């Protein structure tokens, strides 16, 4: 499963917020491999909460206060 998620993190589309996060981490840590793994872990977390709660809260737009 780890292999599949890392492959998915590596092939993210250009308009994805996860890809922007991966690029920011890669630049900050000077390592694309660390950034790929961190992004894959974030994706696993999103899948877990999506299966548990039937929705992913961080993907919903924030309410204007």
Backbone as CSV, one residue per row, in Angstrom:
resi,resn,N_x,N_y,N_z,CA_x,CA_y,CA_z,C_x,C_y,C_z
1,UNK,0.816,-1.182,0.000,0.000,0.000,0.000,0.869,1.259,0.000
2,UNK,1.979,1.198,0.719,2.865,2.355,0.770,3.367,2.721,-0.624
3,UNK,3.732,1.708,-1.396,4.226,1.956,-2.746,3.187,2.684,-3.581
4,UNK,1.938,2.246,-3.510,0.879,2.838,-4.322,0.628,4.295,-3.941
5,UNK,0.647,4.591,-2.662,0.381,5.963,-2.226,1.544,6.881,-2.588
6,UNK,2.761,6.399,-2.475,3.916,7.219,-2.866,3.898,7.473,-4.364
7,UNK,3.508,6.474,-5.152,3.368,6.688,-6.589,2.305,7.747,-6.882
8,UNK,1.192,7.684,-6.152,0.131,8.681,-6.345,0.616,10.067,-5.947
9,UNK,1.374,10.168,-4.877,1.903,11.465,-4.436,2.900,12.015,-5.451
10,UNK,3.597,11.141,-6.130,4.584,11.566,-7.112,3.919,12.078,-8.384
11,UNK,2.757,11.560,-8.720,2.103,11.901,-9.977,0.896,12.823,-9.790
12,UNK,0.960,13.720,-8.821,-0.150,14.645,-8.581,-0.302,15.626,-9.735
13,UNK,-1.539,16.042,-9.987,-1.814,17.011,-11.051,-1.264,18.377,-10.673
14,UNK,-1.124,19.234,-11.655,-0.507,20.538,-11.421,-1.391,21.491,-10.639
15,UNK,-2.703,21.299,-10.659,-3.598,22.226,-9.973,-3.995,21.748,-8.575
16,UNK,-3.271,20.804,-8.031,-3.613,20.212,-6.747,-2.940,20.966,-5.601
17,UNK,-3.671,21.167,-4.513,-3.069,21.822,-3.348,-2.052,20.906,-2.685
18,UNK,-2.214,19.583,-2.856,-1.224,18.659,-2.317,0.104,18.779,-3.069
19,UNK,0.029,19.029,-4.363,1.272,19.203,-5.123,2.010,20.459,-4.682
20,UNK,1.271,21.538,-4.442,1.896,22.765,-3.944,2.539,22.526,-2.584
21,UNK,1.862,21.767,-1.737,2.412,21.429,-0.420,3.684,20.595,-0.566
22,UNK,3.661,19.637,-1.500,4.846,18.804,-1.733,6.023,19.629,-2.210
23,UNK,5.779,20.556,-3.127,6.861,21.404,-3.638,7.419,22.317,-2.548
24,UNK,6.539,22.836,-1.693,6.977,23.695,-0.601,7.847,22.905,0.383
25,UNK,7.425,21.685,0.690,8.206,20.839,1.592,9.547,20.450,0.970
26,UNK,9.549,20.153,-0.312,10.787,19.755,-0.990,11.810,20.885,-0.950
27,UNK,11.329,22.091,-1.137,12.244,23.229,-1.104,12.742,23.494,0.315
28,UNK,11.855,23.359,1.284,12.235,23.634,2.664,13.198,22.589,3.201
29,UNK,12.975,21.310,2.865,13.804,20.227,3.397,14.971,19.850,2.482
30,UNK,15.041,20.442,1.300,16.078,20.124,0.310,16.077,18.643,-0.052
31,UNK,14.902,18.032,-0.061,14.804,16.624,-0.410,13.426,16.338,-0.989
32,UNK,13.398,15.922,-2.234,12.124,15.590,-2.864,11.559,14.285,-2.303
33,UNK,12.436,13.356,-1.889,11.966,12.079,-1.357,11.238,12.260,-0.027
34,UNK,11.763,13.101,0.834,11.097,13.380,2.108,9.738,14.021,1.849
35,UNK,9.688,14.948,0.912,8.437,15.631,0.594,7.414,14.653,0.005
36,UNK,7.868,13.738,-0.836,6.970,12.733,-1.421,6.364,11.856,-0.344
37,UNK,7.193,11.408,0.586,6.722,10.550,1.661,5.763,11.295,2.578
38,UNK,6.061,12.548,2.892,5.175,13.343,3.740,3.828,13.570,3.067
39,UNK,3.840,13.818,1.778,2.592,14.008,1.035,1.793,12.711,0.993
40,UNK,2.468,11.582,0.841,1.786,10.285,0.837,1.138,10.022,2.193
41,UNK,1.820,10.355,3.257,1.245,10.174,4.592,0.026,11.065,4.784
42,UNK,0.086,12.281,4.248,-1.060,13.179,4.342,-2.244,12.616,3.559
43,UNK,-1.969,12.012,2.402,-3.032,11.409,1.604,-3.673,10.231,2.338
44,UNK,-2.853,9.404,2.992,-3.373,8.278,3.770,-4.273,8.782,4.890
45,UNK,-3.875,9.867,5.545,-4.681,10.444,6.619,-6.016,10.930,6.085
46,UNK,-6.003,11.601,4.924,-7.250,12.069,4.329,-8.172,10.913,3.960
47,UNK,-7.612,9.839,3.442,-8.413,8.659,3.095,-9.012,8.038,4.355
48,UNK,-8.223,7.940,5.410,-8.714,7.366,6.660,-9.913,8.152,7.190
49,UNK,-9.769,9.473,7.285,-10.861,10.276,7.813,-12.060,10.289,6.860
50,UNK,-11.800,10.211,5.571,-12.887,10.126,4.616,-13.695,8.847,4.781
51,UNK,-13.015,7.736,5.009,-13.719,6.470,5.227,-14.415,6.445,6.579
52,UNK,-13.785,7.033,7.587,-14.373,7.020,8.919,-15.577,7.948,9.040
53,UNK,-15.437,9.183,8.544,-16.467,10.210,8.742,-17.360,10.410,7.525
54,UNK,-17.033,9.788,6.405,-17.770,9.910,5.144,-17.666,11.302,4.522
55,UNK,-16.739,12.109,4.963,-16.402,13.370,4.302,-15.057,13.838,4.845
56,UNK,-14.403,14.699,4.071,-13.083,15.201,4.466,-13.231,16.697,4.736
57,UNK,-13.135,17.069,5.987,-13.414,18.443,6.396,-12.454,19.457,5.779
58,UNK,-11.194,19.128,5.637,-10.220,20.103,5.149,-10.442,20.443,3.687
59,UNK,-11.217,19.653,2.960,-11.471,19.933,1.561,-12.691,20.824,1.354
60,UNK,-13.442,21.081,2.426,-14.604,21.948,2.327,-14.166,23.403,2.452
61,UNK,-14.819,24.310,1.725,-14.460,25.732,1.855,-14.771,26.242,3.247
62,UNK,-13.928,27.134,3.739,-14.119,27.692,5.072,-15.308,28.644,5.075
63,UNK,-16.061,28.620,6.158,-17.185,29.531,6.311,-16.674,30.944,6.589
64,UNK,-17.270,31.930,5.936,-16.890,33.319,6.190,-17.517,33.763,7.498
65,UNK,-16.696,34.276,8.370,-17.197,34.696,9.692,-17.634,36.123,9.705
